[in-house]
Amino acid sequence: PPRSTLFPYTTLFRSFDLVVFLQLETQIRVARLREREMRVYGRVDPAFIEWAARYDVGPPTGRSLKKHEHWLASRKCPVVRIDGDLTTEERLARIEPHIKR
């Protein structure tokens, strides 16, 4: 895309003080997506679930772990990675030391 199209995002990304990257096992993530789809839409779209399940092994284009890893590596601010199914309190405890006050 032309630079003018990317400019608002580029400016926004440069303004980050901290990036928090949450990652769950595919099985847990997909189960939660199914639950949310049922709760919100009353049905589950199999094509969406299949697409979401490929996130970890997907190509570098579109939404994929590989694309996000590349994006994270280019951040100038600190990146806090939180892997696993932690409680909100556990996540906050890992993030809090990195927050500038």
Stockholm file with secondary structure:
# STOCKHOLM 1.0

chainA/1-101         PPRSTLFPYTTLFRSFDLVVFLQLETQIRVARLREREMRVYGRVDPAFIEWAARYDVGPPTGRSLKKHEHWLASRKCPVVRIDGDLTTEERLARIEPHIKR
#=GR chainA/1-101 SS CCHHHHHHHHHHHHTCSCEEEEECCHHHHHHHHHHHHHHHHSSCCHHHHHHHHTTTTCCSSSSCHHHHHHHHHTCSSCEEEEESCCCHHHHHHHHGGGCCC
#=GC SS_cons         CCHHHHHHHHHHHHTCSCEEEEECCHHHHHHHHHHHHHHHHSSCCHHHHHHHHTTTTCCSSSSCHHHHHHHHHTCSSCEEEEESCCCHHHHHHHHGGGCCC
//
